[in-house]
Amino acid sequence: MAVLHVNDLAIPCKGILFDKDGTLLDLLATWGTWADLMLKGLENQLALIGKDNSGPGPGLARVLGTVHDDAGRVIGYDPAGPLSMATAEETNGILAWQLYTAGVPWNEAIARVTAIGKEALNELRRLRAAHPLPELLPFLRQCAAASLKLGVVTSDGAVTTGEQLEWMGITGYFDTVVTRERVTHGKPAPEMAETACRELGLDPEEAVIIGDSNADMQLGKGAGLRLSIGISPAGSAAHLLEADTVISGYHQLRLTI
């Protein structure tokens, strides 16, 4: 059994579960780009019906919990907000609501948001917009050398998750990938972690989780995992209320056998 060293802790473990967005990949590089495209598409739709907001001002900036520069581009996000935590279905509902409250019938609002989303995902695919967090790859190599069993637990869907892991070149490190459609109850319910542990052949107390949201921490606690590690590259950890320990990056993790 390997020992994971994190801050002042030394934790024996046989496996690690990772959230994806903001944990494996740089969330802004992928979903910040996507949010730019979605909000621009929403702005265009509002303009078509005479509700021109003249760019993603305070109203649209709050829709997904994003932070914008003077040109309207996404440069940050609320780690406890929709961009970080919402499922695709929830996000579509949030965006469609903006059109509905502007006078668009609900079914038409959903159809328009779905079309915007399709174009945005196609652009992400064109760009292959997924970049691993700093020092992730060396840590995954440590995990492989220590024969740890690794899994991904994400609120994203199977198609985009598979694509993004492939774009980053890390698919082969993971023995299981549990996406939102594979469970009945998503985060923060423990079902994703329970499913991953079962498929990895691990007892929950033999595994730890690394995630960037408090829902990940709650997932770990609810499933009875050995340790819930919060990762916050931006430095602020106020949202990781139920983390056992918090790191700013993978350089703070070390494995020994």
Buried (B, 14 or more C-beta within 10 A) or exposed (E): EBBBBBEEEEBEBBBBBBBBBBBBBBBBBBBBBBBBBBBBBBBEBBEEEEBEBEBBEEEBBEBBBBBBEEEBBBBBBBBBBBBBBBBBEBBBBBBBBBBBEBEBEEEEBBBBBEEBBEEBBEBBEEEEBBBBBEEBBEBBEBBEEBEBBBBBBBBBBBEBBBBBBEBBEBBEBBBBBBBBEBBEEBBBBBBBBBBBBEBBEBBBBBBBBBBBBBBBBBBBBBBBBBBBBBBBBEEEBEBBEBBBBBBBBBEBBEBEE
